[in-house]
Amino acid sequence: MQTKSTPVAATSGGLLATGGLWGHIMIAWFAKNPVAANLLMFGIILAGLSSAIRSVPVETFPSQDPDSVLISTEFRGATPSTAQQGVTFRIEEAIADIEGISEITSRSSEGRSLVIAEVDGGYEPRNLLEDIKVRVDALNTLPRDAEKPIVSLNTFNPVVIFVAVKGDVDSRTLRDTAAQVRAGLLALDSISNVELQGVPDPAMNIEIAPSVLDAYNLTLAQVGNAIRVGASDVSAGNVQTRDGDILIRSDGQAYTAQEFARIPILSDASGKPITLGEIARVEDSFEENSLLTTFDGEPAVMIEVRRVGKQSALQVSAQTKQFMSDFARQLPSGITLDYWDDDSEYLQTRINAVLDSALMGGLLVIVLLSLFLRPAVGFWVFLGIPVSFMGAFLFLPQVDGSLNVISLFAFIMVIGIVVDDAIVTGENIYRKIREGMDSQQAAIEGTQEIAVPVTFGILTTVAAFSPLLFLDGTRFEFVGTQLPMVVIPVMLMSLVESKLVLPAHMSHVRRRPANHEFSWLGRTQQKVSRSLELFVERYYRPALSRCLDNKTITITALVAIASVIISIAQTGHLRFQAFPKVESEAVRVFLTMPESSGFETTRKHIATINSHFEALREKYRDPVSGESIIVSILATAGSSGSTVKSNVGSVQAAIQPTEDRVLDIKADQIARELRSMIGNIPGVQSLSISAEIFGSDPPINIELSGAEPPVLYEAIKLLKQKLREFSGVYDIQDNYSGGKEELNLSLKPRAHALGLRLDNVAGQVRDAVFGFEAQRIQRGRDELRVMIRLPLQFRSSVTDINSLPIRVPNSTEEVPLSEIADITPSESASTLYRLNRNSILNVTADVDQQQTSSLVVLNEMQPLLQQIEQDFPGVRYRLDGEAEDAAVTASRLQIGLILVLLAIYALLAVPLKSYGQPLIVMSIIPFSLVGAMLGHLVMLQDLSMLSIFGMMALVGVVVNDSLVLVHTINQRRRDGGDLKSAVSNAAATRFRPVLLTSMTTFVGLAPLLVDGSQQAKFLKPMATSLGFGIMFATAITLLIVPVLYIVAHNAKHQLAGFLRRQWHGALGGTPHAGTEPS
């Protein structure tokens, strides 16, 4: 039997897209060799399974590649302005002209400078890291007291679980126990990154009273130098003997308070040494800072256990918990272990939810296939899903993919799509078998007959998902890039399965004899099949015929329906929010007080907030089980996230997972009650309460730059005043905060007369107040600073500072500081921010999405922002955070959509061999987008960027049915007959596969659409766009495509006739037969 030859196309992954002679040979060979087909199938499954187990990491959310370089410099005792001028400015200037940096941001705070260089797209971060290291290491103008800058990539190693070491014991015992737990965890095979949190660094603190220094005629620096000499290991060279060299060294290094106390500092008149312990108080304790962490009311040290590289979050958590159970027997009395924020529980719950949705979707798909096709055909078609999925696991490690919540959703989303090509192929083979063709020949011819449109249909899907790969640099990257990383390899593997494996399986399907006894499933399938055929003949064909006879009315009616839906959406019934808010399983409170308020004030407010949480814990305790919806409470004063300051703090409460709650209480309800209980905190600088996932990035973030902070703050106050006018806008904050009171020194004339310089005076004041660093010693895993300073009672007020004795150079004379220097109080910002070497300030706010959206608020803020640029010369504004990410993402997707449409057009034009017919196929795209909007209205969902991602996918998927339909119409026309009959017969023939492919996609997503869990909530917008868009487009496809086909055909002939007449008229007569315009 003669077969038609079709073009050959190759996929980007090197997989052969069958077509032409080579495609026919491959299809025929595998169809006739089922052993080869089965070996290929089992090989893909086994190799994919091995890759999934051994090479694909398991994590909650996908890791991100480093996109910035951090330059961190510790400058202990420096004010923010000193850190900025002495360190930040110089580092910024040193790296400003390095190629590959897109922008430079910096933060200068008390004792620290942080410069962040963002990596420009196209540059390798590690190469940029080396370039920056070279520049920074070459700096020789940094202050003497500043540490060496640490240059590193901003790598992301997510915390899997926190271990709480808690108990009402002293800080030393608590910290030592935590250190033992840390060491034990690091000894485990699957754990390599463990850090202590919530505990100050150990230090050797030495305090000497001014009267003692005066009595012995000493300075703090002299004592420090004596310690360096008397408490060090010294190498004295080596002695060469006949037996070899012998090294000589002295082991004089002190490590404990007792050893330091025995160090001789000076001698009395009789030559008897006076030791450090005789003149000073030596204490082996912690550095002078304020930090207090409690876990469920008990003092605690938190231990972060992080996942690194391809380590599995589930395995890291399991090993950690097992270690906690084993180590509990070794704990000192009064100390217990607990865990907090176990990411694996969150991950496992979501994996279970997603797998449940996948299983239910898969079952619905196979039921649907069995009803519309023979059960055997449905089974072989469905088998393509696991084969394609396992094949995708072969590719995931190559693109640094992982198994996470987003990629799992991508697998669910593609369940219904991946069988589309198998459905079309299998249904075509089955139709030929029913018509009496030999099964093997039907498998070969049925596959090749629609191989070209099916292949190019898959390529359109690949093209539609491709732009999502280029969303790097935005907060939507972690969602958008995961979808194509799964969908593209799955679709390519499905192409292999449907062209090489499925025909071999279908060649075993035999035509049923006329007297065949059907099982109940077979009888049900026969009823569904006959009902479908009856529907096509009684309803669809007549309806299509009327549409073909009334083409203008049909097109007008469909456009009108779409216009009505769009109008409803535009009248406020469908709002847009960049990212859907999803309830978290924790309520978090972050507090910032003015730096001048002191640690004790912060501690009291944190304790009060903690008591409010405890009250809510009792309020929402189930009377039967005794369990509360609030599981545990972590409170920290002196630290908030990565910020360690005496004026910040946080209280966080873990909430029971939704599925485990007996009481129907949501996290946002607890957050609202807590906000009411806290009320207004006197003097508070900022207070934020969050009960949402991804709540760290505020929806509204306006950045001002181009002037000094005081000027920018005046503009910030105008913005905050305007934001307060909006209903639904709350937690309005800015990052301009008054720092601690500063004392500025300026020398009096007497200082110069005594030979004192400003750096000498400032250094002595620093030694007395902040401390003189005599040594750094390594003790076990800890690096200790040996600090010498005056006791706290001699440096706790301005009067004390005025009275500080200043040693005159080359003399034993001392004078009070007030006699040789003026001390002027002042205040500056606690943190100084810069962007591209310009000062910046931000104002942020959260939004109640039930009342408004960030886009609405920012649009109404535009007049004020423009007025600020006019009233404050040089000041510029920029929308940052969620709004900027949404704008950047939308801009990229607009460009991506244009490229996708051009790519789809090209991919359609090739198999159709036409310039006009691709436009007929693509005419369904606008209607599918209308269907996606209709779906959001039906599901009562707001549009979001995730909805847009679903629409991008929809564009590539929805044209597949139209392509196969137009291809079939072309085949019918080549077989002969009038145009209307060819169109009508082709549409009736393709009705079943078109309907089936759309229904399988929808039912594959249906479990996710009806899932009420929080795990599925932020994935629903994508599922809604894809599911409803395809179903709406299917109904339109079966009507609009045939109508437009005839309209285009008639228009083509009318245009040809018009040109022919124009050509004839130009020649001035009737041309000879066959004469055509050129």
N, C-alpha and C positions, 0 to 999 in steps of 0.2 A: 504493500500500500504506500502510495506516495505521501510524503509529509512536507509541510511547508517549512521553509527555512526562514529563520528570524535572526536579527542582528545579535552579536555577542556584546555583553557589557560586563565589566569587571567591577567588583566592589572595592572600596577604599581599603578594606582589610585584606586584600589579596584573595578573597573568596570568589570563585567563578560564578557569575550570574548567568545562568544557562540561556542559551539562545543560539540560533544558527546550527550549523552542522555539528560543531563541537558539543554544544549543549544537548543536541539530540542524542549523540553517542553516549554522553555521560548518563543521561536519564535512562536510556535503553539498557545500558550495561548494568546499572544498579537495579533497575526493575527486574532484570532477568537473573540477577545474582543476589538473592536475599541474604545469603551468608555475609557478603561484603557489606551490605547495608546494615545488618545487625551488628557486625563487628565495629563499623563506624559509629553506630549509635551507642553501643556499650563503651567504646573507647572514649567518646565525648563525656558520657556520664561519669565514668570512673576517674578520668583525668580531672574533670571539673570538681568532683567530690573531694579528691585529694588536694586540689588547690584551695578549695574552700576551707578545709580543715587545717592545712599546714601553712598557707601563705596569706590568707585574708584575715586581717585583724578585726576584732569585734569591739565596737565602741558605741557610745550613745549618739554622739554627733560627730560628723567627719572632722578629722584634723585638718589644719590649714598649714600650708608651707610658710616659712618665715618671709615676711614682706617688709621688714625694717631692721635697722641696725641700732642697738642701744649703746650709748656711751655714758656710763654711770660713774660718778666721781663722788667719793665721800670727803667732806670738808668739815670735820667735826668742830662744833663751836661757832661756825660761821653763820651770819645772818643771811636771809634770802638775797638781799642786795649784794652782800659781799660774795656769796657763792656765784651770783650771776655775773658780777663784774670780774671776779678773779678767775673763774673757771668757764662758765657757760659761754660768755662772749668770745673767749679765746678758742674754744673748741669749735664753735660755730664758724668763726673766720677761717680756721684751719681746714675745714672740710667743705666749705661753701662751693668751691669750684670743681669738686670731684664729679666726673661724669657718671651718671647712673642714679643720682639722687633726685627724686621728684620734689620733695619738700623736707624742710627741717623744722621740727618742733622741739621746744625745750621747756623744762620746768625747773625752777630754782627755788628751793625751800631751805629751811633751817638745817644746815649741816650736809646738804646734798645738792648735786647738780645732775640733771638727767637730760641728755640730748638724744633725740630720736631722728634718724635719717630714714625716710621712706624710700624703698627701692622702686625705681622707675620700671615700668613694664618692659620686658625684653632683656633685662640685665640679670645676671646670675647673682643672687644675694651673697654667696660666699666669696665671690670675686670682689664685690663691693666692700665686704667686711675686711678683706685684706688691705684694700686701698685706704680705708679709713684708719685701720690700725697703724699703717705706716705714718700717716699724717699726725695722728694723736701721739704716737710714741716719740715723734720728733719734737714735740712741744717742750720747751725748756723755760717757759715763762709762767708756769702755774705756781700758785703760792706754795711755800715750803711746807705748810701744815696740811695741804691737800694730799689725799691718797692718790696713788697712780690710777688713772682712769681705766675702768674695765670695759672693753669693747666686745660685744657679743651679739649674736643673732637673736632676734625676738622669737625664739622657738616656743611652740605650744605643746606642753606635756600636761594633759588634763588630769585633775585630781580624780581618782576613782573612789576613794573612801578616806574619811578622817577617823583616826583612832583617838579617843579621849582617855587620857590618863588622869584620873580625878581622885580626890580624897582630901579630907580636912587635915592635911599635914603641912610641914614647912616647905617653902619653895625649893630648897636644896634637894630634899628627898624626892619631891615631885619631879623635878627636872632630871635628877640622876636616874630615876626609874624610867622616865620617858626616853632618856638616852639609851638605856638597855633595850627597851622595846624597839627603838629605831635600829639598833645594831642587829637585833634578832630578825627584824623584817628584811633588812638588807642582805642577810645570809640566805634568804629564800631564792629559789631558782627564777621565779617569774617576776621578782620585784627588784628594781635597780634605782629607784628615785624616791627617797623618803626624807622629809624635812620636818623639824620641830617648828611649831607655830604657837604664839601666845606666851612666850617666855623670854625674858631679857638675856643678853649674852653674859656669860660669867666674866668677872673682872677681879683683880687684886686692888682694892681701894686702900690707900694710905692717906691718913689725915694728920696734919701737924698744926698745932695752934700757933698763932702769931707770936705769943709770948715766948714759946719754946724756940722759935726761929730767932727771935731777938736775943734770947739768953745765950744761945750758942753761936750767934752771929752767922746764921745760915740763910740761904735762900732755897726755895723749892727746887730750883734748877740744880743747885749744888747737891742737894740730897738725892735728886734723880741721877745725877752723874755718879755719885758714890754707889748707888745701887747697881748701876750698869757695870761698874768696875768690880764690885764685890759679889755679884751674883751672875756670873757668866762662866760658860765653859771656854777655856783658853787652850789653844793648841800651841805647844812649845817646841815644835819641830820633831826631829827624829835622831836617834843615835845609831851609827853604823857599827855593827859588831860582826864578829866572824860568823855568827849564826844567822845574820840578817839584820835588817833595819828594825829598830824599836821606836814606835811613836811615843811621844811624851805629851800628855794633856792633863789639864786639871778639871775635875768635875765640880764646878762651883755654882752651877745654875740652881737657883731656888725655884721651887714649884708650889710650896704651901705657905700659908700665913706664918707658921712657926719658923720655917726656913728663912723667910724674908725678915722676920723679927730679929734673927740672929746676925744679920748683916752688919758689920761695923761701919759707922758713918764718920766718926772722928774720935780723937783720943782726949782724955782729960789731962790735967797738968802732970799727973804721975805716969802718963803713958798708957793708962788703962783704956781699952777701947769702949766707946759708947755705941751701943747697938741701936738699930732702927726701932726695935720694940721699946726701948727706954724713952724715946723722944716722940713716938708717933703711935697712933692706933692703926694696926694692920688688920684688915678684914678680908677674908676670902668670900666674896659675895657676888653681886651682879653690878652691871653698869648702871649709872644713875639715870634711869628713866622710869616712867610710870606706865605699868601695864598689868592688867588684871583680867583673867579669863575664868569664867565659871561655866560648868556644864550641869544643868539641872540643879543649880544652886551651890555646887561644890567647886572649890578651886580646881583648875584643870590646866593641863598642857595638851594642846592638840597636835597630832602628828598627821602630816599630809602624806598619803601614799599615791604616787602618780604612775600613770601608764606611759611608757616610753616606746616609741617606734611601733612595732607590730605586736606588742604585748596585748593580750586579750583582757579587757576590763573585767569580764566574768571570772577569769582565772586569777587575776590580781586580787579581786575581792574575796574569792573563795579561800585563797592561801592566807590572806590577812586574817580572816575570821577564824580559820583553823589555828593560826599562830596565837591569836588572842585567847582561844580556849585552852591551848596547851600551856601558855605562859601564865595564866591566871593563878596557877598553883605556886608560882615563884614570887608573887607580888608581896611587898612589905605590908604589914598590918595597916588597915585603914585606906588602902589604895585599891581601886577597881578599874577595870577597862570597859569601855563602851565604844560604840561607833556612831558616826554621824554622817549624814548625806552620802549614803552608799549609792554611787552612781550605777552599780550593777543591778540593784533592785529596780531602779527607774528603767534601765535598759532591758532587763528581763521582762518586766511588765509590758513594755512597749513591743518587744519582740513577740511575746505571747499574743498581744492584741493584734499585731500586724499579721502574724501567722494564722490566727483565727480568721481574720478577714480574707487572707489568701486562700485558706482551706475552703471557706464557705464560697468564695468567689469561684474557685476551681470546681467545686461540686456543682454549682449552678451552671457553669459553662458546660460541663460534661453532660448534665441532665438536658440542657438545651440542645446540645449537639445530638444526643441520642433521640430526642423527640423530632427534630427536624431532618435528621439523616438516620440511616440504619445504626443501631447501637455499635455494631462492629466498626462502621465508618467513623462514628463519633469517637470511639476509643482511639483509633489510629490517629485521628486529627488531634485529639487531646494529648496524646503521647508527645507531641511536638513541644509542649510546654516544659516538662522536666528536661528534655534534651537541650532545648535552647537555654534554659536557665543554667544548667550545669556547664554548658559551653561558655556562658558569660563569665562564670567564675574563673575560667582560664585566662580571661583578659584583665580582670579586676586588679591582680597584683602588678600587672605591667603599667597601669596608670595610677598606681598608689591608691587604689580604691579600697573600701572597707565595707564591712557589714554593719550598718547603722540604721537609725530610724528612717532617714531619708532614702537610703538605697533600698531598704525593705519596701518602702512605699512604692518606689520605682518598679520593683518586681510585681507588686500588686497591680499597679497601673497598666503594666504591659501584659498581664495575664490574658485579657480579652483581645489585645491588639496582636499578640504574637501568633494567635491561631488564625488570623484573618487570611493570610496567604495559604495556610493549610486548608481552611474551610473552602476557599475558592477553588483550590486545586482538587481537594477531595470530592467536593460536590460535582465538579466537572467530570471527574473520573466516574463517579457513581451514576451520573446521568447517562454516560455512554454505556455503562454496564447494563442499566435498565433498558436501554434501547437495543440491547442484544449483542453488543460487541464483546469479544473475548476479554477477560479481566486483565491479562497482561498487556494486551494491545491497548485497551482502554487506559491503563495506567500510563503508558508511554505517550499516547496521543493526547489524552486529557491533560497531562502535565505540560507538554510542550505547547499545546494550543493557547494556554494563557500564561506561559512562562514569562513572556516579555512584559506584559502589563503588571503582573504580580511582582516581578523583579524591580521594575522601576517604581512601583508603588511602595515597596520597602525602602528604596532609596529616597523617596520623597519624605518618608517618616524620619529617616536618618538626617536628612537635610534640615527638617523642621526643628529637631532637637539640638542640632549643632551650635546655634548661637548661644545657648545656655552655658556652653563651655567657657565663654569669654566674659563671665561676670565677676572675674577676680577683682579684689580690691573693694568690694562692697559687702554689707552685712548679709546680702542675699546669695553670696557666693556659695556658702555651705549648703544651700538648698538647690540652687540652680545647677551647679556643676555636677551634682550627684546623679541627676536624672539621666543625662545623656551617657554618663559613664556606665550605666546599667542598660538603658534602652538600646543604645546603638549596637553593642555586642550581642544582645539577645536577638535583635531583629536580624542581624547578619547570620547568626547561627540558625535562626528559623528558616532562612533562605536555603541554607544547606540541607536542613532536615526535610523541608517540604519538597525539594527538588530531587534529593538523592535517597532519602530513607522512606518517606511516605509512599512514593510509587511502588517500592518493593513490597510494602505491607498491603497496599491496596490491590496489588496483583493477585492476592489470595482471596479477595472478596468475590463471591460468586453470585450470579443472578439467581434470585429465588424462583423455584418452579411455581407454576400456576396453582398447584394443589398443596402448597407449603402450609404446614401447621404453625401458626404464630403463637409465641408465648404472650403473656399479658403485656410485657414491655413491647414486643413486636406489634401486638394489636394496637396498643396505645400510639406507637409511632406511625402505624398505618393510618389511624384516624387523624392524627395531626397532619400527616403528609397530604391526605385527601382533602382535609379541611383547608389547608393552605392552597392547594391547587384549585379548589372550589372558589376560595376567596379571590384568587388571581383572575379566574375566568368570569366570575359573576360581578365582581366589584372593581378590581383594579383595572382590568382591560377596558371596561366601559368608561371608567373615570378618566383614564389616560386618553382614550379616544376623544372624549369631550374636550379635554385640555388641548389636545393637538388640533382640534377644530376651532378652538377659541384661544389661540395663543396669546393674543394681546391681553385678554381678560385674565388669563391664568397668571401671566407675569405681573400684571398690575396688582392682582389680589395678593400674591405672595410678597411683593414688595410692600404693600400696604400693611400686611400682618407684621412684617419685620419692623416697619416704621412705627407702628403702635407700640411694640415692645420696647424699642429704643426710646420713644417718647416717655413711656412710663418710667424707664430707668433714669432718664434725665430730669425728671420732675421731683427728684429727691427721694424716690423710693429705693434707689440703689446708690449707697454711699461708697466712697473709696477710702480705704485706709491702707497705708503702706504694708503693715505687717499685722496679721490678726493676733489679738491678745489671747493667750492661752493660760489658764489657771495653773499655777505651780503647786507643788506639794510642800511648800514652805512659805512662811510669811516673814519678811525681812524688814528690819527697821535700821536705818543708818542715820546717825546723829553727828552733827558738827557744831561745837560751841566756839565762841571767840577764843583765840589763843591766849588772850590775857586772863581768861576765866580760871585756868588751872585745872589740874587733874582731878582734884577732889570734887569739883562741881560736875565734871563729866561723869565721874563714878556714881555720884548720887542720882543723876538723871537716868543713867543706864540701869541702876538698881530699881528705880521706880518703874521704868518700862518693863523690866523683867517681872516685877510683881504684878503688873497688868496682865502679862502673858499667863502667869500662874493662876490668876483669877479666872481667865478665860479657859484655862485647862480644866479647872474644877467645874466651871459652868457647863462645859460640853463633855462631861464624863458620862458614859452610858451607865445607868443605874443597875443594869443586869450584869453585864460583863465586867464593869468597873474600869473599862478602858476609856481613855479620853481621846478625842480627835487630835489633840496636841500631844505628840509622842515625846518630844524632848526639846529643851531650850538651851541655846548657846549664847552667852553674853560676853562681850569683850569691851573693856574700857581702856582707852589708850591705843586702840588699833581698829581699823575699819578697812577690810579688804587688804590691799597691799600697802595702805598708808599707816604708818606708826607714828602717832602724835598724841600728846596728852589731852588734846581737846576733841578727839574723835572717838566714836564707839559704835557698837552695833549689837542688836539683839535679834536672833533668828530662831524661829520655831518650826520644827519639822511637823508636817501634817500627815495624817494617815492617807494612804492611797485611796482614790475615789471608790474603787471596788471593795475596799475593806471597811468602809465607814458604815457604822450602824445608824448614826445620826446624819440626816441630810443637810449638812452644813458645808458651805464652800469656803475656800481660802480667802476669796475677796470679801466675803461677809465678815470673817474674823478681822481682816485688815480694816474694814470700815468701823467696826466696833472699837478696835484698838485706837484708831485715829481719834474717835470721840473720847475715849478714856484718857488719852495723853493730853489732848487739848493744846493750849498754847504754853510752850516752855519759855520762861522769861529769858530774853537775851539770846535765844537760839539763832545760830547762823543758818543752818539748814537741817531739815528733817524730812526724810523720804521713807515711805512705807510701800512695799511692793509685795504682790502676791501672784506674780506672773512669771512665766518663762520668758527669757530674753528681755527682762525688764530693766537691764542695766543701761541701755541706750535710750535716752528720753526721746519721745516723738518730736518735741520742739527743741531745737538747739540752734541759737543764733549767735554767730561769732562776729565780734567787732575788732578791728585792727587799725593801725595807722597813726596812733597817738600814744601818749604815756598813760599808764593805768588810771590815774585820777581823772583824766579827761574822758577816757573810755567809760569809767564808772558813771559819770554824769549821764551819758547816753544810755547806759544799761538801766539806770533808774527810770528813764522814760519808757523803755521797752517793758519793764516789769509792771509799771503802772498801767500800760495799755493791756497787757496780758490779763491783769486782774479783772478787766471789764468783761471777759468772755466767760460765758456759762460753760461749765464742764472742763475748765483749765485749772489745774491745781499743782501743788508742789513746785511753785515758781521759785527758782534759785539762780544765783550767779556764783562765779568762782573768784570774786574779788572779796577777800576777807582781811580784816585788820589783823596784823600779826601781834606778836608780843611787843611790849614797850621796849624801845631801844635806848641805850645811853651812848651818845656820840661824844668821843673824846677830842679835845683840841688843846694843844699845849699853850701854857702861859709863858710869858717872857722869862720867868725864873727857871723854867725847865731848860731853856736853851742856855742860860747862864751856868747851870749845873752840868751841862754837857749831855743832857738827855735828848734822845730822838723819839719820834712818835712810835716807830716800830718797837723800840726798846720798852717804852712805857706800856704799849698795848700787849706786848708779849708777857710782861710781868703780871698784868691784870688777868690775862688769859690763864696763866699758870695758877693763879690764886683761885679763880672762879671756876673755870672749866676743868683745869687740871693739867699737870705736866706729865706727859707720857714717858715714863722711864724705860720701859721695856715692853716687848711683846714676846710671850712664851707660848710654845705649843704643849698643851697638856692633854694627852689622849687625842680625841677628835676636836677639842676646843682650842681656839686661839684666844689667849687672855691678854688683855692690856693691863699693865701695871701703872696705875694712875695715882699721882700725888697732888693733893690740893688742901686748901684750908677746910676745917670743919664747916658744916652747913650754917651754924649760927653766926659765923663770921663773914658770910657772903650771901645773906638772904634779904638785904634791903639796900636802898640807895645810900643810906647813912653808912652801912658797912663798906660799900664800894668807895665812898669818899675817904674812908679812914684807912684804906689799904696802904701798907708801907711800900714805897718804891725805892729800891736800892740805887744810889747814885753810882755811875760808872767809876771804876778804879778807886773805890772808896768803901768804907763800911758804913757810911752815913745813909740813913733812910729818912724819907720825907713822906708825909701823907699825900695821897693822890690829889686831894682837893687843893693842895698848895701849888701844884705844878701843872694842873690841867683843869679846864672847864668841862663840866659834864652836862650835856644838853639832852633832855628826854625827847624822843620822837617815836613815830610809829610808821611802819610800812606794811605792805601786804604780806601775808604769811607764805604765799606762793606766787612767784612771778612767772607768767606764761608768755611764750613767744612763738611766732610762726614765721618762718623765713626771715628771721632777724628783726621782726617787728613785734611789739607788744600786742597781746590779744586778751580779750575777756569774753566770756560766754554767759548767756542767760539760757536756762533750760526750764522746761515745764512738761508735765504729764497731761494727758487728755483722757477724759471719760468718753469713750467711743459711743456710748448710748446718747450723748448729747451733741457731740460735734466730732470733727476730725482734725488732725494736724494740718492737712492741706487747706481746709477752710480757714483755719486760724491764720496760717502763714500768708494766705492770699489777702486777708483783710489787714495784715500787718504791713503790707508792701508800701502804702502811702507814708506811714511813719518812718519806715526804714529809709525811704528816699529823702524824707525831710531831714533825718539825722545826718545823712551824707552832706546835705546843704548847710545845716546849722553848725556842724563840727568839721571844719576843713581838714582834709586828709583822712578822715575816718571812713572806713569801708566796711561793708557787712558781707557775710557769707552764711548761707544756710548749711548747717553741719548735721551730723548724726543721721537719723532716719530719713529726714527730708532730702538731704543731699544724696544719700544712697539710693533713694527711690528715684530721684531725678537722673542720676548717673545711669542707673539700671534701665530706666525707661528710654533714655537716649540710646543706649547700646542696643536695646531690644528693637527700637525703631529702625536702626540701621540693619540689625540682624533680620528683621521682618522683610525689609526690602530685598536683601540678599537671598533670603529663603524663597520669596516669591519668584525671583529671577531664576533661582536654581530649580524650583519646582516646575516652572514653565519649560526650562530646557529639558528636564528629565521627562516631562510629558510629551514634548514635541518630538523627541527621538523615537519612542515606540509608535506614536500616532502618525508620524511622518507628515505633520501638518503644522502650519503656523497659527491657524485659527482654532483648531479643536482643543488645544490646551486651555484656551480661555473659557470654553464651554465647561470643561472639567473643573476649572478653578472658580467658576461662578458660584459654586456651592460654599466657598469659604466665608463670604459675608453672612450667609444664612446660618452657618455653624456658629459664628461668633455671637449672633443674635440668640441662638439657642443656649449658649453658655450664659449670657446675661439673664435669660429667662430662668435658667436653672438656679441662679443666685436669688432671683426673686422668689421662686417656689420654695427654696431651702432657707429663706430668710437670712441670707448671708450677705455681708458687705463684700464688694470687690476689693481685692488686694493684689500685691505683686505676685503672690502665689497663684491667684486666679489667672493673671496674665501668663505665667509660665504654662498653666494648663491650656490656655488658648494657643500659645505658640506650638505646643504639641499637637493640638487639634488641627491646626492648619495642614500639617503633613499627613495626618491620619485620614482626615475626612475626604481627601481627594482620591483615595484608593478605590472606593466603590465606584465613583464617577469614571475613573480611568478604565476599569474593567467593563463598565457599562458601555462607554463610548467605543472601546475596542471591539466589543461584541456586536454593536450596531454596524461598525465598519465591516466585520466579517459577514454579517447577514446581507449587507448591501453588495458585497463581492459575490455572494451566492446567487444574486438576482432578485427580482421582485421590485415592487414599487417602494418608494421611500417610507411612506407611512407604515406599511406592513412590516418593513425591515425594522423600523424603530420600535413598533409595538411588540413584535415577536422577541426582539432582543431584550426589551425591558421586562417582559414576562419571564423570559428564560433566566435572567439575572435577579429576579425578585427574591428568590429564596436565599442565595448567597449574600446579597446586599443586606437583606433584613437580618440574616443570621450573624454576619460579621458585626453589625451594629449592636445587636442584642447581646452578643457575647462580651463585647467591650463594656456595655452598660452593666450587665449582671456581674461581671468581674469586679466592677467598682462598687456595686450596690451595697455589699456589707460595710464598706468604709463609709459610704454616704449616710447610712442609718446608724452607724456606731456613735453612741452618745458619750463615749469615754473621752477624757482629756487627752489621751494618747493620740487620738485620731483627729482632734479638733483642728490643729493647724495644718493638717494635710488635706482637709476637706475641700478648700477652695480649688485646688488643682483637680481633684476628682470630680467636683461639680462642673467645672468648665469642660472637661473632657467627656464625661458621661452624658450630660444633657446636650452638649453641643453636637455630639455624634447622633444621638437619637433624633433631635430636631432636624439635623441635616439629612438624615436618611429619608424621612418623609418628603422632604423637599427634593432630594436627589431623584427619587423615582418619578417625579413629575416635571421638575424644572429642566433637568438635563435632556430628556427626550424633546421637550418643547424647544429649548434653545438650539438643539441639534438641527431641527427642521428650520427654525428661524435663520440660523447661520447658513444653512444650505440654500434657502431661498434668497437670502441677502447676497450670497456669493454669486448666484446665477443672475440676479437682478443687476448687480454691479458689473458682471461680465457683459450682460446685454447692453447696459448703458455705455460702457467703454467701446463695445463693438459698434454701436450706433454713432458714437462720437468719432470713432476711427473712420467709419464709412462716410460720414459727413465731411470730414477733413479731406477725403480723397475725391469728393465731388461726384460720387456715383456709387453704384453697387459693385463691390469687388467680385472677383472670381471666387468660385466655391473653394473653401478651405483657406481663404486669405484671412489672417488674424492680425490684430495689432501686435507689434513687437514689444 
